[in-house]
C-alpha cells in the first residue's frame, strides 16, 4: 500500500477492524474467495478459505485456500509454479465473501486456461 | 451474442451443453454467483442461485438469486430500481460457480456503494 488512497470500483475503500473480526466464516468455518487479476480485473477462479488459509494469505502475500474435497490447506501454484501474488484482500458488506486481488502471471486453472471461467451458459 | 467470438480473460470461451447440464448445484441446490460489471470488470457482489434463479436469469436477462436468509427468489433491483442487465453467464471448470456479467448502472450494494466490496483487510 502506498500513500495513495486505496479504492475499488471507483470508490475509496475502508479499512476493516482487522482479521478475523471483519470476516464471518460460515457454519463450516469457510468463506468463498473470488480471485481477481489486478488491473485487467478478470475473475480467475473462486475457491474457499478458512481462518488459517486467510491468515497465511495475509502473512505470505500468496494465495491460500481450504480444499473441501481433500480437506487440507493449499497454496495455489506451490506445485505448478503458477503462484499468485496477493496485492489486496477485500471483504464484502456482510463480511462473508472475500476478493483476493492478485497478480497471476500464469494460468489460474488446473486445465491450463487463464481463468477457470472458460465456458458460457447460453442466454435464453 | 454477435458474430464475434466470445472470449473471457483473453481466451475464447466454449459453449456448455446447455442448462442445467453444465451447472452442478451443491447439496443445498445452490451455486455461488459472482456479479461482475461488463467492461470495467469490477466485482459488484457475490450471491447464490438455485436452478430456478438461473433459469429466470437466462430467460429475462436480469439477475435472479436465491436468498438463503429469506428463503425466496429475488430479482436484484426490482424494488430499488437498480436492475442488472445480464449480458453473459459463465461457468467454471468444475461447474459449481457462475459469473453473471452484467451492466449495473447504479450501485449494486444495499449500502449504496457501487460494489459490496468496499472494505479492505490489511495485509500482514
gemmi code that builds the backbone of each chain (N, CA, C; Angstrom):
import gemmi

chains = {
    "A": [
        ("UNK", (0.850, -1.196, 0.000), (0.000, 0.000, 0.000), (0.886, 1.246, 0.000)),
        ("UNK", (0.594, 2.151, -0.902), (1.345, 3.394, -0.945), (0.508, 4.480, -0.270)),
        ("UNK", (0.965, 5.719, -0.396), (0.226, 6.815, 0.226), (-1.077, 7.124, -0.502)),
        ("UNK", (-1.185, 6.642, -1.747), (-2.424, 6.949, -2.461), (-3.604, 6.261, -1.762)),
        ("UNK", (-4.763, 6.856, -1.889), (-5.959, 6.306, -1.254), (-6.385, 5.066, -2.009)),
        ("UNK", (-6.569, 3.982, -1.277), (-6.994, 2.740, -1.911), (-8.439, 2.875, -2.362)),
        ("UNK", (-8.745, 2.298, -3.519), (-10.118, 2.338, -3.998), (-10.451, 1.036, -4.702)),
        ("UNK", (-11.734, 0.816, -4.871), (-12.221, -0.335, -5.632), (-13.536, 0.088, -6.253)),
        ("UNK", (-13.747, -0.302, -7.495), (-14.983, 0.040, -8.206), (-15.214, 1.548, -8.191)),
        ("UNK", (-14.114, 2.294, -8.215), (-14.218, 3.741, -8.330), (-14.518, 4.484, -7.050)),
        ("UNK", (-14.517, 3.766, -5.934), (-14.793, 4.410, -4.646), (-13.684, 4.070, -3.656)),
        ("UNK", (-13.369, 4.981, -2.741), (-12.355, 4.658, -1.738), (-12.804, 3.487, -0.867)),
        ("UNK", (-11.872, 2.631, -0.499), (-12.204, 1.526, 0.391), (-11.962, 1.942, 1.840)),
        ("UNK", (-12.636, 1.248, 2.737), (-12.473, 1.477, 4.162), (-11.672, 0.329, 4.753)),
        ("UNK", (-10.752, 0.622, 5.670), (-10.092, -0.484, 6.347), (-11.087, -1.155, 7.289)),
        ("UNK", (-11.035, -2.460, 7.392), (-11.888, -3.091, 8.395), (-11.085, -3.228, 9.678)),
        ("UNK", (-11.745, -3.677, 10.713), (-11.135, -3.619, 12.042), (-10.040, -4.632, 12.273)),
        ("UNK", (-9.711, -5.347, 11.258), (-8.637, -6.314, 11.400), (-9.171, -7.721, 11.440)),
        ("UNK", (-8.405, -8.601, 10.872), (-8.738, -10.003, 10.839), (-8.560, -10.599, 12.229)),
        ("UNK", (-9.403, -11.523, 12.723), (-10.554, -12.038, 11.969), (-11.858, -11.314, 12.265)),
        ("UNK", (-11.813, -10.185, 12.984), (-13.050, -9.507, 13.371), (-13.922, -9.155, 12.180)),
        ("UNK", (-13.311, -8.813, 11.070), (-14.106, -8.304, 9.954), (-14.477, -9.382, 8.953)),
        ("UNK", (-14.301, -10.645, 9.294), (-14.700, -11.735, 8.398), (-15.558, -12.725, 9.184)),
        ("UNK", (-16.701, -13.067, 8.634), (-17.599, -14.026, 9.275), (-17.573, -15.332, 8.483)),
        ("UNK", (-17.034, -16.360, 9.074), (-16.980, -17.667, 8.422), (-18.318, -18.380, 8.630)),
        ("UNK", (-18.680, -19.236, 7.663), (-19.979, -19.913, 7.758), (-19.915, -21.074, 8.752)),
        ("UNK", (-20.984, -21.851, 8.808), (-21.041, -22.904, 9.837), (-20.036, -24.027, 9.576)),
        ("UNK", (-19.427, -24.021, 8.396), (-18.325, -24.955, 8.122), (-16.970, -24.297, 8.385)),
        ("UNK", (-17.002, -23.015, 8.793), (-15.756, -22.286, 9.017), (-15.140, -21.740, 7.743)),
        ("UNK", (-15.958, -21.547, 6.710), (-15.444, -21.170, 5.391), (-16.070, -19.879, 4.861)),
        ("UNK", (-15.331, -19.223, 3.969), (-15.889, -18.142, 3.142), (-15.479, -18.387, 1.692)),
        ("UNK", (-16.343, -18.044, 0.738), (-15.902, -18.101, -0.655), (-14.940, -16.950, -0.962)),
        ("UNK", (-13.981, -17.238, -1.832), (-12.971, -16.247, -2.221), (-12.977, -16.100, -3.740)),
        ("UNK", (-13.214, -14.897, -4.208), (-13.093, -14.580, -5.628), (-11.653, -14.133, -5.870)),
        ("UNK", (-10.971, -14.799, -6.797), (-9.594, -14.415, -7.120), (-9.626, -13.602, -8.403)),
        ("UNK", (-9.188, -12.370, -8.291), (-9.302, -11.430, -9.406), (-7.926, -10.883, -9.783)),
        ("UNK", (-7.636, -10.863, -11.085), (-6.373, -10.297, -11.560), (-6.378, -8.783, -11.371)),
        ("UNK", (-5.318, -8.283, -10.751), (-5.155, -6.839, -10.593), (-5.094, -6.173, -11.979)),
        ("UNK", (-5.638, -5.007, -12.088), (-5.535, -4.280, -13.346), (-6.602, -4.706, -14.327)),
        ("UNK", (-6.374, -5.806, -15.037), (-7.331, -6.257, -16.052), (-8.675, -6.616, -15.430)),
        ("UNK", (-8.657, -7.114, -14.216), (-9.909, -7.327, -13.487), (-10.609, -8.632, -13.778)),
        ("UNK", (-10.003, -9.499, -14.561), (-10.671, -10.764, -14.867), (-10.768, -11.628, -13.617)),
        ("UNK", (-11.897, -12.331, -13.498), (-12.064, -13.283, -12.406), (-11.393, -14.581, -12.833)),
        ("UNK", (-10.413, -15.012, -12.058), (-9.614, -16.177, -12.440), (-10.201, -17.472, -11.896)),
        ("UNK", (-10.694, -17.431, -10.686), (-11.205, -18.634, -10.033), (-11.981, -18.219, -8.788)),
        ("UNK", (-12.748, -19.149, -8.272), (-13.401, -18.976, -6.970), (-13.081, -20.218, -6.152)),
        ("UNK", (-12.613, -20.014, -4.943), (-12.310, -21.145, -4.064), (-12.753, -20.768, -2.649)),
        ("UNK", (-12.335, -21.542, -1.656), (-12.806, -21.336, -0.293), (-11.630, -21.124, 0.641)),
        ("UNK", (-11.842, -20.313, 1.654), (-10.809, -20.119, 2.677), (-11.401, -20.348, 4.060)),
        ("UNK", (-10.605, -20.923, 4.953), (-10.935, -20.908, 6.375), (-10.025, -19.862, 7.046)),
        ("UNK", (-10.140, -19.742, 8.339), (-9.393, -18.677, 9.025), (-7.883, -18.851, 8.844)),
        ("UNK", (-7.413, -20.098, 8.890), (-5.979, -20.326, 8.756), (-5.493, -20.007, 7.336)),
        ("UNK", (-6.289, -20.344, 6.332), (-5.917, -20.007, 4.946), (-5.831, -18.489, 4.772)),
        ("UNK", (-6.784, -17.788, 5.366), (-6.751, -16.323, 5.261), (-5.539, -15.761, 6.000)),
        ("UNK", (-5.258, -16.288, 7.170), (-4.110, -15.801, 7.929), (-2.810, -15.987, 7.136)),
        ("UNK", (-2.667, -17.175, 6.547), (-1.453, -17.432, 5.766), (-1.375, -16.536, 4.534)),
        ("UNK", (-2.538, -16.265, 3.928), (-2.578, -15.375, 2.757), (-2.098, -13.979, 3.135)),
        ("UNK", (-2.613, -13.474, 4.250), (-2.229, -12.128, 4.692), (-0.747, -12.087, 5.053)),
        ("UNK", (-0.261, -13.159, 5.656), (1.131, -13.189, 6.114), (2.124, -13.376, 4.969)),
        ("UNK", (1.790, -14.252, 4.017), (2.752, -14.610, 2.969), (2.534, -13.838, 1.673)),
        ("UNK", (1.384, -13.191, 1.561), (1.001, -12.485, 0.328), (1.008, -13.408, -0.887)),
        ("UNK", (0.747, -14.681, -0.640), (0.414, -15.624, -1.712), (-0.921, -16.254, -1.334)),
        ("UNK", (-1.602, -16.832, -2.307), (-2.996, -17.217, -2.071), (-3.104, -18.618, -1.482)),
        ("UNK", (-3.738, -18.678, -0.321), (-4.018, -19.924, 0.380), (-5.516, -20.158, 0.421)),
        ("UNK", (-5.892, -21.452, 0.335), (-7.302, -21.841, 0.337), (-7.476, -23.098, 1.178)),
        ("UNK", (-8.763, -23.448, 1.385), (-9.099, -24.714, 2.002), (-9.770, -25.586, 0.954)),
        ("UNK", (-9.208, -26.757, 0.717), (-9.817, -27.691, -0.215), (-10.904, -28.486, 0.500)),
        ("UNK", (-12.137, -28.327, 0.050), (-13.251, -29.059, 0.665), (-13.178, -30.545, 0.330)),
        ("UNK", (-12.647, -30.887, -0.844), (-12.588, -32.310, -1.214), (-11.407, -33.008, -0.531)),
        ("UNK", (-10.264, -32.367, -0.510), (-9.084, -33.003, 0.105), (-8.994, -32.705, 1.600)),
        ("UNK", (-9.803, -31.772, 2.069), (-9.798, -31.367, 3.473), (-8.389, -30.983, 3.941)),
        ("UNK", (-7.797, -30.090, 3.156), (-6.472, -29.599, 3.543), (-6.258, -28.199, 2.984)),
        ("UNK", (-5.332, -27.494, 3.616), (-4.919, -26.185, 3.126), (-4.107, -26.360, 1.855)),
        ("UNK", (-4.272, -25.435, 0.916), (-3.393, -25.470, -0.253), (-2.963, -24.068, -0.640)),
        ("UNK", (-1.737, -24.004, -1.102), (-1.117, -22.753, -1.524), (-1.077, -22.812, -3.045)),
        ("UNK", (-1.963, -22.029, -3.663), (-2.150, -22.088, -5.116), (-0.815, -21.922, -5.854)),
        ("UNK", (-0.524, -22.873, -6.723), (0.676, -22.770, -7.552), (1.926, -23.334, -6.909)),
        ("UNK", (1.814, -23.826, -5.684), (3.009, -24.331, -4.993), (3.601, -25.518, -5.750)),
        ("UNK", (2.761, -26.311, -6.397), (3.291, -27.430, -7.193), (3.453, -27.041, -8.663)),
        ("UNK", (2.488, -26.291, -9.226), (2.568, -25.945, -10.658), (3.541, -24.809, -10.932)),
        ("UNK", (3.863, -24.052, -9.907), (4.729, -22.891, -10.118), (3.956, -21.619, -10.423)),
        ("UNK", (2.667, -21.733, -10.692), (1.878, -20.542, -11.001), (1.328, -19.900, -9.720)),
        ("UNK", (2.250, -19.409, -8.916), (1.864, -18.755, -7.668), (1.135, -17.446, -7.964)),
        ("UNK", (0.225, -17.099, -7.064), (-0.488, -15.826, -7.166), (0.038, -14.879, -6.096)),
        ("UNK", (0.501, -13.723, -6.521), (0.962, -12.713, -5.584), (-0.238, -11.887, -5.152)),
        ("UNK", (-0.544, -11.921, -3.869), (-1.740, -11.247, -3.374), (-1.419, -9.784, -3.066)),
        ("UNK", (-2.137, -8.896, -3.724), (-1.913, -7.461, -3.577), (-2.850, -6.836, -2.560)),
        ("UNK", (-4.083, -7.351, -2.506), (-5.088, -6.790, -1.614), (-6.086, -7.881, -1.273)),
        ("UNK", (-6.721, -7.734, -0.125), (-7.842, -8.601, 0.241), (-9.021, -7.696, 0.594)),
        ("UNK", (-10.124, -7.886, -0.119), (-11.331, -7.102, 0.120), (-12.399, -7.990, 0.739)),
        ("UNK", (-13.256, -7.393, 1.516), (-14.346, -8.149, 2.157), (-15.664, -7.421, 1.884)),
        ("UNK", (-16.728, -8.169, 1.731), (-17.980, -7.536, 1.312), (-18.792, -7.014, 2.494)),
        ("UNK", (-19.925, -6.405, 2.178), (-20.725, -5.668, 3.154), (-21.181, -6.541, 4.312)),
        ("UNK", (-21.510, -7.800, 4.022), (-21.936, -8.660, 5.135), (-20.832, -9.595, 5.599)),
        ("UNK", (-19.608, -9.299, 5.177), (-18.394, -9.888, 5.756), (-18.289, -11.389, 5.562)),
        ("UNK", (-18.983, -11.915, 4.552), (-18.927, -13.366, 4.355), (-18.387, -13.793, 2.994)),
        ("UNK", (-17.779, -12.867, 2.259), (-17.140, -13.194, 0.985), (-15.911, -12.314, 0.813)),
        ("UNK", (-14.845, -12.901, 0.273), (-13.595, -12.172, 0.077), (-13.252, -12.058, -1.407)),
        ("UNK", (-12.482, -11.047, -1.737), (-11.760, -10.996, -3.012), (-10.272, -10.977, -2.685)),
        ("UNK", (-9.518, -11.891, -3.297), (-8.072, -11.742, -3.319), (-7.733, -11.053, -4.653)),
        ("UNK", (-7.220, -9.844, -4.596), (-6.719, -9.182, -5.808), (-5.271, -9.619, -5.973)),
        ("UNK", (-4.983, -10.270, -7.092), (-3.682, -10.919, -7.246), (-2.997, -10.501, -8.538)),
        ("UNK", (-1.696, -10.798, -8.589), (-1.036, -10.845, -9.880), (-0.731, -12.312, -10.152)),
        ("UNK", (-1.359, -12.829, -11.191), (-1.206, -14.233, -11.569), (-0.556, -14.276, -12.949)),
        ("UNK", (0.758, -14.445, -12.997), (1.429, -14.396, -14.310), (0.993, -15.544, -15.222)),
        ("UNK", (0.730, -16.709, -14.667), (0.403, -17.874, -15.486), (-1.073, -18.189, -15.462)),
        ("UNK", (-1.427, -19.337, -16.021), (-2.813, -19.787, -15.981), (-3.250, -20.035, -14.545)),
        ("UNK", (-4.500, -19.715, -14.245), (-5.001, -19.937, -12.890), (-5.760, -21.252, -12.783)),
        ("UNK", (-6.126, -21.826, -13.915), (-6.975, -23.027, -13.888), (-6.121, -24.278, -14.065)),
        ("UNK", (-6.521, -25.342, -13.368), (-5.777, -26.597, -13.485), (-5.880, -27.184, -14.897)),
        ("UNK", (-6.831, -26.687, -15.689), (-6.966, -27.138, -17.076), (-5.949, -26.479, -18.003)),
        ("UNK", (-5.239, -25.489, -17.480), (-4.301, -24.735, -18.307), (-4.889, -23.445, -18.843)),
        ("UNK", (-6.181, -23.242, -18.637), (-6.803, -21.992, -19.064), (-6.375, -20.854, -18.136)),
        ("UNK", (-6.368, -19.678, -18.697), (-6.062, -18.482, -17.911), (-7.029, -18.337, -16.734)),
        ("UNK", (-8.302, -18.488, -17.006), (-9.346, -18.392, -15.989), (-10.119, -19.701, -15.958)),
        ("UNK", (-10.600, -20.064, -14.779), (-11.481, -21.241, -14.698), (-12.813, -21.006, -15.404)),
        ("UNK", (-13.134, -19.753, -15.685), (-14.435, -19.423, -16.299), (-14.279, -19.333, -17.813)),
        ("UNK", (-14.093, -20.483, -18.443), (-13.867, -20.501, -19.896), (-15.057, -21.096, -20.642)),
        ("UNK", (-16.160, -21.327, -19.918), (-17.361, -21.862, -20.558), (-18.532, -20.931, -20.326)),
        ("UNK", (-19.438, -20.946, -21.267), (-20.516, -19.965, -21.279), (-21.856, -20.689, -21.323)),
        ("UNK", (-22.788, -20.257, -20.487), (-24.151, -20.802, -20.498), (-24.981, -19.908, -21.413)),
        ("UNK", (-25.537, -20.431, -22.476), (-26.285, -19.574, -23.412), (-27.485, -18.911, -22.747)),
        ("UNK", (-27.687, -17.641, -23.041), (-28.882, -16.939, -22.573), (-30.096, -17.490, -23.305)),
        ("UNK", (-31.270, -17.321, -22.691), (-32.499, -17.846, -23.282), (-32.940, -17.010, -24.474)),
    ],
    "B": [
        ("UNK", (-25.462, -12.048, -28.164), (-24.218, -12.544, -28.772), (-24.178, -12.138, -30.248)),
        ("UNK", (-23.078, -11.569, -30.644), (-22.933, -11.193, -32.055), (-22.084, -12.258, -32.747)),
        ("UNK", (-21.662, -11.973, -33.971), (-20.850, -12.947, -34.705), (-19.426, -13.016, -34.171)),
        ("UNK", (-19.014, -12.012, -33.412), (-17.643, -12.068, -32.919), (-17.491, -13.224, -31.934)),
        ("UNK", (-16.305, -13.771, -31.881), (-16.050, -14.906, -30.994), (-16.046, -14.409, -29.561)),
        ("UNK", (-16.830, -15.063, -28.716), (-16.892, -14.672, -27.315), (-15.589, -15.059, -26.629)),
        ("UNK", (-15.117, -14.205, -25.732), (-13.898, -14.527, -25.000), (-14.022, -14.022, -23.577)),
        ("UNK", (-13.146, -14.553, -22.734), (-13.057, -14.088, -21.351), (-11.619, -14.291, -20.931)),
        ("UNK", (-11.077, -13.333, -20.206), (-9.688, -13.409, -19.742), (-8.741, -13.654, -20.909)),
        ("UNK", (-9.097, -13.094, -22.061), (-8.205, -13.145, -23.211), (-8.228, -14.438, -23.995)),
        ("UNK", (-9.142, -15.344, -23.643), (-9.234, -16.614, -24.363), (-10.664, -16.827, -24.847)),
        ("UNK", (-10.841, -17.494, -25.975), (-12.206, -17.786, -26.418), (-12.923, -18.676, -25.419)),
        ("UNK", (-14.197, -18.437, -25.236), (-14.976, -19.306, -24.340), (-15.631, -20.426, -25.154)),
        ("UNK", (-15.965, -21.488, -24.455), (-16.642, -22.628, -25.059), (-18.096, -22.627, -24.615)),
        ("UNK", (-19.015, -22.936, -25.513), (-20.399, -23.081, -25.057), (-20.516, -24.356, -24.246)),
        ("UNK", (-21.286, -24.330, -23.173), (-21.512, -25.587, -22.477), (-22.764, -26.232, -23.040)),
        ("UNK", (-23.051, -27.424, -22.600), (-24.087, -28.229, -23.250), (-25.511, -27.769, -22.962)),
        ("UNK", (-25.601, -26.679, -22.280), (-26.940, -26.169, -22.015), (-27.338, -26.392, -20.573)),
        ("UNK", (-28.031, -25.450, -20.053), (-28.541, -25.506, -18.702), (-29.644, -26.551, -18.633)),
        ("UNK", (-29.770, -27.359, -17.562), (-28.895, -27.313, -16.393), (-27.740, -28.299, -16.454)),
        ("UNK", (-27.524, -28.948, -17.592), (-26.489, -29.975, -17.672), (-25.114, -29.458, -17.268)),
        ("UNK", (-24.819, -28.224, -17.589), (-23.466, -27.735, -17.374), (-23.295, -27.014, -16.039)),
        ("UNK", (-24.248, -27.118, -15.148), (-24.121, -26.499, -13.829), (-24.429, -27.553, -12.767)),
        ("UNK", (-23.550, -27.669, -11.786), (-23.742, -28.626, -10.696), (-24.081, -27.858, -9.422)),
        ("UNK", (-25.290, -28.012, -8.947), (-25.700, -27.345, -7.716), (-25.247, -28.178, -6.520)),
        ("UNK", (-24.973, -27.512, -5.410), (-24.474, -28.224, -4.231), (-25.610, -28.951, -3.504)),
        ("UNK", (-25.301, -29.511, -2.357), (-26.314, -30.336, -1.683), (-27.489, -29.509, -1.150)),
        ("UNK", (-27.338, -28.187, -1.169), (-28.480, -27.318, -0.847), (-29.207, -26.867, -2.108)),
        ("UNK", (-28.679, -27.297, -3.276), (-29.273, -26.884, -4.546), (-28.811, -25.510, -5.002)),
        ("UNK", (-27.640, -25.083, -4.524), (-27.172, -23.718, -4.786), (-25.799, -23.684, -5.456)),
        ("UNK", (-25.527, -22.590, -6.150), (-24.174, -22.253, -6.601), (-23.907, -20.795, -6.241)),
        ("UNK", (-22.647, -20.467, -5.900), (-22.314, -19.054, -5.737), (-22.228, -18.363, -7.101)),
        ("UNK", (-22.638, -17.103, -7.111), (-22.627, -16.308, -8.339), (-21.819, -15.029, -8.108)),
        ("UNK", (-20.792, -14.846, -8.901), (-20.023, -13.604, -8.891), (-20.682, -12.660, -9.897)),
        ("UNK", (-21.055, -11.477, -9.455), (-21.654, -10.494, -10.363), (-20.579, -9.485, -10.733)),
        ("UNK", (-20.283, -9.440, -12.013), (-19.171, -8.616, -12.489), (-19.674, -7.610, -13.520)),
        ("UNK", (-19.238, -6.364, -13.371), (-19.591, -5.323, -14.341), (-18.876, -5.582, -15.660)),
        ("UNK", (-19.642, -5.588, -16.740), (-19.080, -5.723, -18.081), (-18.106, -4.566, -18.345)),
        ("UNK", (-17.053, -4.833, -19.044), (-16.128, -3.760, -19.411), (-15.140, -3.474, -18.302)),
        ("UNK", (-15.529, -2.679, -17.328), (-14.613, -2.296, -16.251), (-14.160, -3.507, -15.439)),
        ("UNK", (-15.031, -4.493, -15.317), (-14.620, -5.758, -14.703), (-14.676, -5.802, -13.200)),
        ("UNK", (-15.188, -4.764, -12.576), (-15.251, -4.769, -11.121), (-16.238, -5.826, -10.623)),
        ("UNK", (-15.881, -6.464, -9.523), (-16.792, -7.414, -8.900), (-17.753, -6.616, -8.022)),
        ("UNK", (-19.028, -6.731, -8.312), (-20.024, -5.908, -7.631), (-20.572, -6.583, -6.385)),
        ("UNK", (-20.784, -7.877, -6.456), (-21.384, -8.621, -5.351), (-21.217, -10.102, -5.614)),
        ("UNK", (-21.423, -10.888, -4.575), (-21.491, -12.334, -4.716), (-22.765, -12.779, -4.014)),
        ("UNK", (-23.573, -13.568, -4.691), (-24.806, -14.074, -4.091), (-24.976, -15.527, -4.536)),
        ("UNK", (-26.150, -16.092, -4.309), (-26.377, -17.514, -4.586), (-27.534, -17.685, -5.549)),
        ("UNK", (-27.443, -18.706, -6.364), (-28.551, -19.042, -7.262), (-28.909, -20.504, -7.115)),
        ("UNK", (-30.201, -20.795, -7.216), (-30.641, -22.178, -7.402), (-31.035, -22.334, -8.881)),
        ("UNK", (-31.525, -23.500, -9.237), (-31.819, -23.752, -10.649), (-32.879, -22.786, -11.182)),
        ("UNK", (-33.879, -22.495, -10.368), (-34.948, -21.604, -10.829), (-34.432, -20.172, -11.000)),
        ("UNK", (-33.571, -19.719, -10.102), (-32.986, -18.379, -10.238), (-32.160, -18.291, -11.521)),
        ("UNK", (-31.397, -19.333, -11.797), (-30.592, -19.321, -13.024), (-31.496, -19.333, -14.253)),
        ("UNK", (-32.538, -20.155, -14.214), (-33.439, -20.217, -15.365), (-34.069, -18.844, -15.628)),
        ("UNK", (-34.526, -18.187, -14.552), (-35.135, -16.858, -14.734), (-34.115, -15.839, -15.246)),
        ("UNK", (-32.867, -15.975, -14.777), (-31.815, -15.063, -15.230), (-31.584, -15.221, -16.731)),
        ("UNK", (-31.483, -16.466, -17.180), (-31.252, -16.724, -18.606), (-32.439, -16.239, -19.441)),
        ("UNK", (-33.646, -16.422, -18.908), (-34.855, -16.072, -19.660), (-35.098, -14.570, -19.707)),
        ("UNK", (-34.867, -13.880, -18.588), (-35.231, -12.458, -18.505), (-34.052, -11.535, -18.739)),
        ("UNK", (-32.833, -12.095, -18.698), (-31.604, -11.298, -18.833), (-31.519, -10.207, -17.772)),
        ("UNK", (-32.128, -10.476, -16.620), (-31.893, -9.679, -15.416), (-31.480, -10.670, -14.328)),
        ("UNK", (-30.841, -10.172, -13.289), (-30.188, -11.083, -12.349), (-31.139, -11.556, -11.251)),
        ("UNK", (-31.283, -12.856, -11.165), (-32.092, -13.520, -10.141), (-31.194, -14.325, -9.226)),
        ("UNK", (-31.557, -14.367, -7.951), (-30.781, -15.088, -6.942), (-31.737, -15.807, -5.992)),
        ("UNK", (-31.130, -16.634, -5.144), (-31.857, -17.260, -4.051), (-31.348, -16.674, -2.747)),
        ("UNK", (-32.251, -16.111, -1.971), (-31.860, -15.579, -0.669), (-31.861, -16.705, 0.355)),
        ("UNK", (-30.707, -16.977, 0.923), (-30.617, -18.038, 1.927), (-31.296, -17.620, 3.226)),
        ("UNK", (-31.282, -16.324, 3.540), (-31.900, -15.887, 4.799), (-33.421, -15.793, 4.658)),
        ("UNK", (-33.897, -15.247, 3.568), (-35.346, -15.095, 3.395), (-35.984, -16.324, 2.751)),
        ("UNK", (-35.125, -17.202, 2.238), (-35.604, -18.425, 1.568), (-36.597, -18.106, 0.462)),
        ("UNK", (-36.161, -17.186, -0.399), (-37.018, -16.854, -1.535), (-36.170, -16.358, -2.704)),
        ("UNK", (-36.746, -16.451, -3.885), (-36.095, -15.899, -5.070), (-36.145, -14.386, -5.018)),
        ("UNK", (-35.082, -13.747, -5.490), (-35.157, -12.288, -5.615), (-34.519, -11.827, -6.912)),
        ("UNK", (-35.130, -10.797, -7.451), (-34.691, -10.188, -8.702), (-34.011, -8.878, -8.311)),
        ("UNK", (-32.693, -8.872, -8.408), (-31.905, -7.728, -7.924), (-32.397, -6.418, -8.521)),
        ("UNK", (-32.675, -5.471, -7.665), (-33.050, -4.147, -8.130), (-34.533, -3.981, -8.417)),
        ("UNK", (-35.306, -5.049, -8.230), (-36.738, -4.954, -8.541), (-37.426, -3.922, -7.659)),
        ("UNK", (-36.934, -3.757, -6.426), (-37.528, -2.735, -5.554), (-36.731, -1.425, -5.600)),
        ("UNK", (-35.400, -1.518, -5.643), (-34.580, -0.289, -5.628), (-34.532, 0.384, -6.993)),
        ("UNK", (-34.837, -0.364, -8.026), (-34.725, 0.190, -9.374), (-33.360, -0.041, -10.009)),
        ("UNK", (-32.395, -0.493, -9.226), (-31.065, -0.730, -9.778), (-30.956, -2.149, -10.358)),
        ("UNK", (-31.710, -2.380, -11.416), (-31.698, -3.684, -12.072), (-30.348, -3.907, -12.760)),
        ("UNK", (-29.970, -5.162, -12.820), (-28.743, -5.534, -13.523), (-29.123, -6.218, -14.832)),
        ("UNK", (-28.623, -5.701, -15.930), (-28.864, -6.320, -17.234), (-27.792, -7.377, -17.455)),
        ("UNK", (-28.210, -8.617, -17.578), (-27.260, -9.721, -17.688), (-26.854, -9.908, -19.147)),
        ("UNK", (-25.561, -9.790, -19.385), (-25.029, -9.887, -20.745), (-24.544, -11.284, -21.076)),
        ("UNK", (-23.974, -11.950, -20.058), (-23.415, -13.280, -20.263), (-23.452, -14.028, -18.944)),
        ("UNK", (-23.488, -15.345, -19.026), (-23.338, -16.187, -17.841), (-22.205, -17.166, -18.121)),
        ("UNK", (-21.192, -17.134, -17.267), (-20.042, -18.027, -17.403), (-20.073, -19.058, -16.287)),
        ("UNK", (-19.509, -20.222, -16.561), (-19.465, -21.279, -15.555), (-18.032, -21.794, -15.470)),
        ("UNK", (-17.608, -22.193, -14.294), (-16.199, -22.539, -14.129), (-15.924, -24.006, -14.459)),
        ("UNK", (-14.654, -24.372, -14.362), (-14.176, -25.677, -14.823), (-14.872, -26.835, -14.132)),
        ("UNK", (-15.178, -26.698, -12.861), (-15.870, -27.804, -12.192), (-17.368, -27.535, -12.039)),
        ("UNK", (-17.852, -26.552, -12.759), (-19.287, -26.358, -12.987), (-20.066, -26.025, -11.723)),
        ("UNK", (-19.379, -25.498, -10.700), (-20.091, -25.210, -9.463), (-20.039, -23.754, -9.042)),
        ("UNK", (-19.628, -22.870, -9.957), (-19.638, -21.435, -9.676), (-19.950, -20.696, -10.970)),
        ("UNK", (-20.741, -19.631, -10.850), (-21.131, -18.846, -12.020), (-20.604, -17.420, -11.930)),
        ("UNK", (-20.441, -16.803, -13.085), (-20.314, -15.343, -13.173), (-21.495, -14.834, -13.991)),
        ("UNK", (-22.209, -13.863, -13.426), (-23.133, -13.084, -14.242), (-22.354, -11.832, -14.672)),
        ("UNK", (-22.103, -11.681, -15.951), (-21.516, -10.440, -16.464), (-22.680, -9.502, -16.759)),
        ("UNK", (-22.694, -8.364, -16.087), (-23.880, -7.502, -16.127), (-23.520, -6.067, -16.503)),
        ("UNK", (-24.534, -5.320, -16.852), (-24.412, -3.872, -16.830), (-25.274, -3.384, -15.679)),
        ("UNK", (-24.608, -2.802, -14.699), (-25.285, -2.304, -13.497), (-25.102, -0.798, -13.454)),
        ("UNK", (-26.076, -0.053, -13.930), (-25.888, 1.408, -13.981), (-25.758, 2.028, -12.596)),
        ("UNK", (-26.459, 1.492, -11.627), (-26.457, 2.092, -10.295), (-25.616, 1.311, -9.321)),
        ("UNK", (-25.707, 1.677, -8.051), (-24.998, 0.941, -7.013), (-25.521, -0.494, -6.928)),
        ("UNK", (-24.620, -1.430, -6.664), (-25.033, -2.829, -6.553), (-25.253, -3.234, -5.107)),
        ("UNK", (-24.758, -2.433, -4.173), (-24.813, -2.819, -2.762), (-25.978, -2.128, -2.073)),
        ("UNK", (-26.605, -2.852, -1.148), (-27.731, -2.275, -0.420), (-27.305, -1.102, 0.462)),
        ("UNK", (-25.983, -0.970, 0.684), (-25.457, 0.156, 1.455), (-25.382, 1.437, 0.634)),
        ("UNK", (-25.592, 1.310, -0.673), (-25.449, 2.466, -1.555), (-24.101, 2.515, -2.243)),
        ("UNK", (-23.188, 1.636, -1.836), (-21.891, 1.575, -2.505), (-22.040, 0.940, -3.886)),
        ("UNK", (-21.139, 1.330, -4.759), (-21.105, 0.752, -6.097), (-20.923, -0.766, -6.042)),
        ("UNK", (-19.972, -1.194, -5.218), (-19.682, -2.617, -5.042), (-19.846, -2.967, -3.576)),
        ("UNK", (-20.266, -4.191, -3.300), (-20.318, -4.650, -1.913), (-18.918, -4.772, -1.305)),
        ("UNK", (-17.892, -4.796, -2.133), (-16.523, -4.979, -1.644), (-15.856, -3.620, -1.455)),
        ("UNK", (-16.288, -2.907, -0.427), (-15.758, -1.562, -0.173), (-14.894, -1.534, 1.073)),
        ("UNK", (-14.581, -2.703, 1.630), (-13.730, -2.758, 2.816), (-12.522, -3.631, 2.536)),
        ("UNK", (-11.451, -3.328, 3.188), (-10.176, -3.939, 2.882), (-9.593, -4.569, 4.156)),
        ("UNK", (-9.123, -5.805, 4.042), (-8.457, -6.474, 5.168), (-6.958, -6.210, 5.016)),
        ("UNK", (-6.336, -5.560, 5.992), (-4.911, -5.224, 5.846), (-4.043, -6.474, 5.701)),
        ("UNK", (-3.077, -6.423, 4.793), (-2.094, -7.500, 4.673), (-1.173, -7.475, 5.882)),
        ("UNK", (-0.582, -8.627, 6.144), (0.297, -8.732, 7.309), (1.603, -7.990, 7.124)),
    ],
}
model = gemmi.Model(1)
for chain_id, residues in chains.items():
    chain = gemmi.Chain(chain_id)
    for i, (resn, *xyz) in enumerate(residues, 1):
        res = gemmi.Residue()
        res.name, res.seqid = resn, gemmi.SeqId(i, " ")
        for name, pos in zip(("N", "CA", "C"), xyz):
            atom = gemmi.Atom()
            atom.name, atom.element = name, gemmi.Element(name[0])
            atom.pos, atom.b_iso = gemmi.Position(*pos), 0.0
            res.add_atom(atom)
        chain.add_residue(res)
    model.add_chain(chain)
structure = gemmi.Structure()
structure.add_model(model)
structure.setup_entities()
